[in-house]
C-alpha cells in the first residue's frame, strides 16, 4: 500500500473531474463541484484502489461531501 500525498490525490481526482482547467481543487471543494456521475465515481474508486492499494468503503465514499472527506476515508482505509 502506498501512503497518499494530498496533492497527488487531488491530481488523481482532477483527472476524473469534469471542470474548467483553471478550477482549483482543495480539501474544501465540494464533491458535487467535480461534476462526476455515479459511473465516474466508481471508476475513481477503482483508480484509487489501483494507485494506493486501498479498498474504500463505497457507502462512505458516496456519502463524502468534500474532497478532504475522501482523503480521510483513504487514509483510514490504509491505516
N, C-alpha and C positions, 0 to 999 in steps of 0.2 A: 504494500500500500504506500502511496505517495502522499506526503503531507502537502496540503494545498496552500499555495501562496495566494493571497487575496487578489492581487492584480491579474495573475494568470487565470484565476477562476472567473473574474469579471470578463476577461478577454474571451474565455470559452462561452460565457453567456451571450456576449455581444455577437459572436459568430452565428448564434441561432436566432437572435432577435431581429425583428423587422422594425428598424428605426432609422432615423436620419443619421448619416455618418457622423455628424458633429454632436450628437446627443451624448452627454456624459453619463455613464452608469456608475453609481456609487452604491454603498451599502443601503442607503435610504431610498433608492429608486424602487418604486412600486413594481411588482411583478407584472401587473396589468399594462404598464407602460412599455414593456418589452414586445408586445404585440404577438405573443405566442398563442397558438391554438393548442388544444389538448394533444393532438398528434405530435406537434413540435415539442411539447413538454416531455412526451415520452421519449422522443429522440434525444432530448437534452439529458434526461435521466440516464439513458444508455451511454451517452458520451461521457458523463461524469463517472459512471461505473468503470468504463474502459480506461479513462485517464487516471483516476485515483484509486481504483480497485475497491470502491465502496458501493454497496447496495443501499440506496437511500430508501427509507420507508415512504412509499408512494403517498399514503394519506397525509403524512407530514409535509411532503414536498408540495402537494396540491393545495394545502391549506396555508402555505407560506404567503405572506403579504408583501415582503420586501426582499431584495437581493441578499441583504445581510442575513435574513432568516434562513435562506437556502444554504448560505455559507456555514452557519451554525449547525444546521442539520448534517451537513457533510462532515464537519469536524467531529460531531458526536458519533457519526457512523464509523469514523476512523479510530475513535478512542478505544 
